[in-house]
Structure formats: structure tokens, C-alpha cells
Amino acid sequence: MVWTLELASYLDDAPWPANKIELVDYAIRTGAPNEVIYNLLEIEETDDPYESIEEIWLDYPTDEDFFYDEENKDF
């Protein structure tokens, strides 16, 4: 399973929380690329729904990943 920001962006408006079947259905209905559908088919099917893309793609970049500490910048 390989995720990129572009592929993950197809799930931005997904009906969270959602289970695996609902996410695959959403991806098909919205015309997401086959890679998104294949990635979703590889995730574990659980009793609890997924709350967000962060639960599917554990390395999903967050705002904290782009934080820049201006106090410690060197000129």
C-alpha cells in the first residue's frame, strides 16, 4: 500500500467516520484513481470505523510536520 498526498486528498471529503466498505464505495462513486481503491482494499477490516485518513495512513503529514520554529532560525 503506497499513499501520497495526492492520493490521500481524494478522501478529504469522505464520510468520516467510515468503515472499509464505505470508503471503497465513496472512492468508486467519486471517481478516485484505482490506486486509492487498491490501497483501501488492503486496509484491515475492523468492527470500529476509521475516524480519519490518519488512522489509515499512519505517516499522513499533519500541520505539525510543517511547523517552522522561527525563534531558532539562523540568519
DSSP file (Angstrom, degrees, kcal/mol; ACC not computed):
  #  RESIDUE AA STRUCTURE BP1 BP2  ACC     N-H-->O    O-->H-N    N-H-->O    O-->H-N    TCO  KAPPA ALPHA  PHI   PSI    X-CA   Y-CA   Z-CA
    1    1 A M              0   0    0      0, 0.0     2,-0.5     0, 0.0    34,-0.0   0.000 360.0 360.0 360.0 123.7    0.0    0.0    0.0
    2    2 A V        -     0   0    0     33,-0.2     2,-0.4     2,-0.0    37,-0.1  -0.978 360.0-171.7-125.0 120.3    1.5    3.3   -1.1
    3    3 A W        -     0   0    0     -2,-0.5     2,-0.3    36,-0.1     3,-0.0  -0.857   4.4-179.2-109.5 146.4   -0.1    6.6   -0.2
    4    4 A T     >  -     0   0    0     -2,-0.4     4,-2.7     1,-0.1     5,-0.2  -0.871  43.9-105.4-129.0 167.5    0.8   10.0   -1.4
    5    5 A L  H  > S+     0   0    0     -2,-0.3     4,-1.8     1,-0.2    -1,-0.1   0.890 121.9  53.5 -60.3 -37.9   -0.7   13.4   -0.6
    6    6 A E  H  > S+     0   0    0      2,-0.2     4,-0.5     1,-0.2    -1,-0.2   0.931 111.4  44.0 -63.5 -45.6   -2.4   13.5   -3.9
    7    7 A L  H >4 S+     0   0    0      1,-0.2     3,-1.3     2,-0.2     4,-0.2   0.921 113.2  51.1 -65.8 -43.0   -4.0   10.0   -3.4
    8    8 A A  H >< S+     0   0    0     -4,-2.7     3,-2.0     1,-0.3    -1,-0.2   0.809  97.0  69.7 -64.5 -28.9   -5.0   10.9    0.2
    9    9 A S  H >< S+     0   0    0     -4,-1.8     3,-1.3     1,-0.3     4,-0.3   0.747  85.4  68.5 -63.2 -22.0   -6.6   14.1   -1.0
   10   10 A Y  T << S+     0   0    0     -3,-1.3    -1,-0.3    -4,-0.5     3,-0.2   0.657 100.2  49.8 -69.7 -13.9   -9.3   12.0   -2.7
   11   11 A L  T X  S+     0   0    0     -3,-2.0     3,-1.5    -4,-0.2    -1,-0.3   0.311  78.0 103.4-104.9   7.2  -10.5   11.1    0.8
   12   12 A D  T <  S+     0   0    0     -3,-1.3    -1,-0.1     1,-0.3    -2,-0.1   0.890  91.0  35.0 -55.9 -41.9  -10.6   14.6    2.2
   13   13 A D  T 3  S+     0   0    0     -4,-0.3    -1,-0.3    -3,-0.2    -2,-0.1   0.176  87.9 135.6-101.0  17.1  -14.4   14.8    1.9
   14   14 A A  S <  S-     0   0    0     -3,-1.5     2,-2.4     1,-0.1     9,-0.1  -0.250  72.7 -98.3 -62.0 154.7  -15.1   11.1    2.7
   15   15 A P        -     0   0    0      0, 0.0    -1,-0.1     0, 0.0    -2,-0.1  -0.426  57.0-137.7 -78.1  71.3  -17.9   10.5    5.2
   16   16 A W  S    S+     0   0    0     -2,-2.4    35,-0.2     2,-0.1     2,-0.1  -0.465  83.3  47.9 -71.5 144.2  -15.7   10.1    8.3
   17   17 A P  S    S+     0   0    0      0, 0.0     2,-0.3     0, 0.0    34,-0.2   0.647  87.3 149.0 -70.7 149.4  -16.1    8.0   10.4
   18   18 A A  B     -A   50   0A   0     32,-2.2    32,-2.9    -2,-0.1     2,-0.1  -0.993  40.8-126.7-149.3 150.4  -16.4    5.2    7.9
   19   19 A N     >  -     0   0    0     -2,-0.3     4,-2.2    30,-0.3     5,-0.2  -0.371  43.3 -91.6 -90.4 178.2  -15.6    1.6    7.6
   20   20 A K  H  > S+     0   0    0     26,-0.2     4,-2.4     1,-0.2     5,-0.2   0.906 124.7  49.4 -57.5 -47.2  -13.6   -0.1    4.8
   21   21 A I  H  > S+     0   0    0      1,-0.2     4,-2.6     2,-0.2    -1,-0.2   0.904 110.8  50.2 -62.9 -42.2  -16.6   -0.8    2.6
   22   22 A E  H  > S+     0   0    0      1,-0.2     4,-2.4     2,-0.2    -1,-0.2   0.887 111.3  48.9 -64.3 -38.5  -18.0    2.7    2.9
   23   23 A L  H  X S+     0   0    0     -4,-2.2     4,-2.5     2,-0.2    -2,-0.2   0.906 111.8  47.9 -68.5 -41.3  -14.6    4.2    2.0
   24   24 A V  H  X S+     0   0    0     -4,-2.4     4,-2.3     2,-0.2    -2,-0.2   0.931 113.2  49.0 -63.6 -44.6  -14.2    1.9   -1.0
   25   25 A D  H  X S+     0   0    0     -4,-2.6     4,-2.6     1,-0.2    -2,-0.2   0.912 111.6  49.4 -59.9 -44.0  -17.7    2.8   -2.1
   26   26 A Y  H  X S+     0   0    0     -4,-2.4     4,-2.1     1,-0.2    -2,-0.2   0.923 110.2  50.7 -61.4 -45.2  -17.0    6.5   -1.7
   27   27 A A  H  <>S+     0   0    0     -4,-2.5     5,-2.6     1,-0.2     4,-0.4   0.893 112.8  46.1 -62.2 -40.2  -13.8    6.3   -3.7
   28   28 A I  H ><5S+     0   0    0     -4,-2.3     3,-1.1     1,-0.2    -2,-0.2   0.938 112.8  49.3 -67.3 -46.8  -15.6    4.5   -6.6
   29   29 A R  H 3<5S+     0   0    0     -4,-2.6    -2,-0.2     1,-0.3    -1,-0.2   0.824 112.7  47.4 -63.8 -31.9  -18.5    6.9   -6.6
   30   30 A T  T 3<5S-     0   0    0     -4,-2.1    -1,-0.3    -5,-0.2    -2,-0.2   0.458 114.0-114.3 -91.8   0.3  -16.3   10.0   -6.6
   31   31 A G  T < 5 +     0   0    0     -3,-1.1    -3,-0.2    -4,-0.4    -2,-0.1   0.815  49.3 174.8  76.2  30.1  -14.0    8.7   -9.4
   32   32 A A      < -     0   0    0     -5,-2.6    -1,-0.2    -6,-0.2     5,-0.1  -0.327  41.3 -88.6 -64.7 152.5  -10.9    8.3   -7.3
   33   33 A P    >>  -     0   0    0      0, 0.0     4,-1.4     0, 0.0     3,-1.0  -0.186  36.3-109.1 -59.6 155.9   -7.9    6.7   -9.1
   34   34 A N  H 3> S+     0   0    0      1,-0.3     4,-3.0     2,-0.2     5,-0.2   0.812 116.8  65.5 -56.5 -31.7   -7.6    3.0   -9.0
   35   35 A E  H 3> S+     0   0    0      1,-0.2     4,-2.4     2,-0.2    -1,-0.3   0.875 100.4  50.4 -60.7 -37.6   -4.6    3.3   -6.7
   36   36 A V  H <> S+     0   0    0     -3,-1.0     4,-2.3     2,-0.2    -1,-0.2   0.931 112.3  46.7 -65.0 -45.4   -6.8    4.8   -4.0
   37   37 A I  H  X S+     0   0    0     -4,-1.4     4,-2.2     2,-0.2    -2,-0.2   0.917 112.4  49.7 -64.2 -44.2   -9.3    1.9   -4.3
   38   38 A Y  H  X S+     0   0    0     -4,-3.0     4,-1.0     1,-0.2    -1,-0.2   0.913 110.9  50.3 -61.0 -42.9   -6.5   -0.7   -4.2
   39   39 A N  H >X S+     0   0    0     -4,-2.4     4,-0.6     1,-0.2     3,-0.5   0.909 110.8  49.1 -62.1 -41.9   -5.0    1.0   -1.1
   40   40 A L  H >< S+     0   0    0     -4,-2.3     3,-0.9     1,-0.2    -1,-0.2   0.861 106.0  56.5 -67.1 -34.6   -8.4    0.9    0.6
   41   41 A L  H 3< S+     0   0    0     -4,-2.2    -1,-0.2     1,-0.2    -2,-0.2   0.755 104.7  54.8 -67.0 -22.6   -8.9   -2.7   -0.3
   42   42 A E  H << S+     0   0    0     -4,-1.0    -1,-0.2    -3,-0.5    -2,-0.2   0.618  86.4 100.7 -86.2 -13.3   -5.6   -3.5    1.5
   43   43 A I  S << S-     0   0    0     -3,-0.9     2,-0.2    -4,-0.6    13,-0.1  -0.329  85.2 -93.9 -73.4 158.7   -6.6   -1.9    4.8
   44   44 A E        -     0   0    0     12,-0.1     2,-0.7     1,-0.1    -1,-0.1  -0.459  31.5-129.1 -72.2 137.6   -7.7   -4.0    7.7
   45   45 A E        +     0   0    0     -2,-0.2     2,-0.2    -4,-0.1    -1,-0.1  -0.803  38.2 176.5 -88.9 118.4  -11.4   -4.5    8.1
   46   46 A T        -     0   0    0     -2,-0.7   -26,-0.2     2,-0.3     4,-0.1  -0.736  43.1-121.4-119.7 166.4  -12.3   -3.7   11.7
   47   47 A D  S    S+     0   0    0     -2,-0.2    -1,-0.1     2,-0.1   -28,-0.0   0.817  98.4  68.4 -74.1 -31.7  -15.5   -3.5   13.7
   48   48 A D  S    S-     0   0    0      1,-0.1    -2,-0.3   -30,-0.0   -30,-0.1  -0.697  90.4-118.0 -89.8 139.7  -14.8    0.1   14.5
   49   49 A P        -     0   0    0      0, 0.0     2,-0.3     0, 0.0   -30,-0.3  -0.365  29.7-104.7 -72.6 156.0  -15.0    2.7   11.8
   50   50 A Y  B     -A   18   0A   0    -32,-2.9   -32,-2.2     1,-0.1     3,-0.1  -0.649  24.2-156.5 -78.2 135.9  -11.9    4.7   10.8
   51   51 A E        -     0   0    0     -2,-0.3     2,-0.3   -34,-0.2    -1,-0.1   0.760  66.0 -17.7 -86.4 -27.3  -12.1    8.3   12.1
   52   52 A S  S >> S-     0   0    0    -34,-0.1     3,-1.3   -36,-0.1     4,-0.5  -0.968  74.1 -85.3-166.4 174.3   -9.8    9.9    9.6
   53   53 A I  H >> S+     0   0    0     -2,-0.3     4,-3.2     1,-0.3     3,-0.9   0.777 117.1  71.2 -63.4 -26.2   -7.1    9.3    7.0
   54   54 A E  H 34 S+     0   0    0      1,-0.3    -1,-0.3     2,-0.2     6,-0.2   0.791  94.5  53.6 -62.6 -26.9   -4.5    9.4    9.8
   55   55 A E  H <4 S+     0   0    0     -3,-1.3    -1,-0.3     1,-0.1     3,-0.2   0.706 115.9  39.0 -79.0 -19.9   -5.8    6.0   11.0
   56   56 A I  H << S+     0   0    0     -3,-0.9     2,-0.8    -4,-0.5    -2,-0.2   0.868 124.2  36.2 -93.1 -48.0   -5.3    4.5    7.6
   57   57 A W  S >< S-     0   0    0     -4,-3.2     3,-2.1     1,-0.1    -1,-0.3  -0.865  71.1-169.7-109.8  95.9   -2.0    6.2    6.6
   58   58 A L  T 3  S+     0   0    0     -2,-0.8    -1,-0.1     1,-0.3    -4,-0.1   0.742  84.9  52.8 -61.3 -25.4   -0.1    6.4    9.8
   59   59 A D  T 3  S+     0   0    0     -3,-0.1    -1,-0.3     2,-0.1    -5,-0.1   0.167  74.8 144.5 -96.0  18.0    2.6    8.7    8.3
   60   60 A Y    <   -     0   0    0     -3,-2.1     2,-0.1    -6,-0.2    -6,-0.0  -0.378  56.4-114.9 -58.6 126.2    0.0   11.2    7.0
   61   61 A P        -     0   0    0      0, 0.0     2,-0.2     0, 0.0    -1,-0.1  -0.412  35.1-165.7 -68.5 136.4    1.6   14.6    7.3
   62   62 A T    >>  -     0   0    0     -2,-0.1     3,-1.1    -3,-0.1     4,-0.6  -0.592  39.8 -93.3-111.1 176.3    0.0   16.9    9.8
   63   63 A D  G >4 S+     0   0    0      1,-0.3     3,-1.1    -2,-0.2     4,-0.1   0.834 124.0  62.4 -59.2 -32.2    0.3   20.7   10.4
   64   64 A E  G >4 S+     0   0    0      1,-0.3     3,-1.1     2,-0.2    -1,-0.3   0.790  93.6  62.7 -65.1 -27.2    3.0   19.9   13.0
   65   65 A D  G <4 S+     0   0    0     -3,-1.1    -1,-0.3     1,-0.2    -2,-0.2   0.747 107.4  43.6 -68.6 -22.4    5.1   18.3   10.3
   66   66 A F  G << S+     0   0    0     -3,-1.1    -1,-0.2    -4,-0.6    -2,-0.2   0.276  84.7 128.1-105.6   9.4    5.3   21.7    8.5
   67   67 A F    <   -     0   0    0     -3,-1.1     2,-0.5    -4,-0.1    -3,-0.1  -0.452  42.8-159.1 -69.6 134.9    5.9   23.8   11.6
   68   68 A Y        -     0   0    0     -2,-0.2     2,-1.1     5,-0.0     3,-0.1  -0.974  13.5-137.4-118.8 124.3    8.9   26.1   11.4
   69   69 A D    >   -     0   0    0     -2,-0.5     3,-0.7     1,-0.2    -2,-0.0  -0.681  21.1-178.4 -84.0  99.7   10.4   27.3   14.6
   70   70 A E  G >  S+     0   0    0     -2,-1.1     3,-1.1     1,-0.2    -1,-0.2   0.744  74.7  67.6 -72.5 -22.5   11.1   31.0   13.9
   71   71 A E  G 3  S+     0   0    0      1,-0.2    -1,-0.2    -3,-0.1    -2,-0.1   0.797 105.2  41.9 -67.0 -27.1   12.7   31.6   17.3
   72   72 A N  G <  S+     0   0    0     -3,-0.7    -1,-0.2     2,-0.1     2,-0.2   0.136  83.5 129.8-107.3  19.6   15.7   29.4   16.5
   73   73 A K    <   -     0   0    0     -3,-1.1     2,-0.4    -5,-0.1    -3,-0.0  -0.507  48.8-140.0 -78.0 144.7   16.3   30.5   12.9
   74   74 A D              0   0    0     -2,-0.2    -2,-0.1     1,-0.1    -1,-0.0  -0.819 360.0 360.0-101.9 140.8   19.8   31.5   11.9
   75   75 A F              0   0    0     -2,-0.4    -1,-0.1     0, 0.0    -2,-0.0   0.403 360.0 360.0-103.2 360.0   20.5   34.4    9.7
